[in-house]
Amino acid sequence: ILSNEIKNGKASKEVKRMYPLVCADYYIKTEKYSLAIEFLDKALELNKKKKYQTRLKYIQAQIYQKTEKLNKAAKLYLQVVKMNPEYDMAFHAKINMARCFEANAKDSKEIKKELYKMIKDSKNKDYLDEIYFVLAEIALKENKEEKAIDYLKLSAKKSVSNNRQKGISYYTLGEIYYACLLYTSDAADEED
C-alpha cells in the first residue's frame, strides 16, 4: 500500500525519503543483500546530505564485503574515507578496506604502509589490537604464518579494553597452532 502511495505521489517527502531505508534495513536483516543494495541505491538518490551519503555508502561497503565482493567494498570504503566522516567511521573504513585485500589481486605494500602509519598515530592507541589483527589477516593471506603469529600476539597484547578482539586474536592464534600440529602429525604419520 505504501509503495503505491509513493508511486502515485500521495506520500510525503519524508516518507519517500525513509521508505528505501526501511526496506534496505529489512532486506539486510533477512540477508537478501542484493535487494538491500538496490534500496540503498534509491536511498542515496533521495538523501543528499553528506552525513546520510557517508553512512549509506559505509553500509553498502559492509554488504559487499560480507558477500565477498571485495573490490566493490574497498572502493566504497575509500569513498567513505574521502568524505571525511567522524573519526571512528573513518578508522573502521580504513580497517575494513585493508580487510578487503586479496593476496592474488594486488601488492599489500600500500595497505601495510597505511596500517603502520595508523599504528604510529596516537589517536589509534585504543585500536592497536584491531590494526595488528588486520596485519595478521594480510600475512595469512600471503601465507606468512610466522609474521601472522607475531601480529596476533601483538593484537592480544595491545587489547586493553576490547575483550572481543582479544578473544578473536587468541582464537585465530589457536587455529594456526592447531593446524600446524595437525600438519606436523600428518607428516610424522607419512614417515611411519
HUKAVEN-V214796 format. One record per pair of residues at least 6 apart in sequence whose C-alpha atoms are under 8 Angstrom apart, sorted by the first residue. I is the first residue (numbers start at 0). J is the second residue. Records with the same first field share a line. If there is no record, write none. Layout:
I=J  J
This chain:
1=10
4=10
5=14  15
15=45
16=42  45  46
17=42
19=38  39  41  42
20=38  39  42
22=35  38
23=34  35  36  37  38  39
24=35
25=35
26=32  34  35
27=35
32=62  66
36=59  62
39=55  59
42=55
43=51  52  55
46=52
49=82
50=84
53=79  82  84
56=75  76  78  79
57=75  76  79  92
59=72  75
60=71  72  73  74  75  76
61=72
62=72
63=69  71  72
64=71  72  73  99
69=99  100  101
70=99
72=96  99
73=95  96  97  99
76=92  93  95  96
77=92  93  96
79=89  92
80=89  92  93
83=89
94=114  129  130  133
97=110  133
98=133  136  137
100=107  137
101=140
102=137  140  141
107=137
111=134
114=130  134
117=123  130
118=124  127  130
125=158  159  160
126=158
127=154  157  158
128=153  154  155  156  157  158  164  165
129=154  164
130=154
131=150  151  153  154
132=150  151  154  168
134=147  150
135=146  147  148  149  150  151
136=147
137=147
138=144  146  147
139=147
144=175
148=172  175
151=168  169  171  172
152=168  169  172
154=164  165  168
155=164  165  166  168  169
156=165
158=164  165
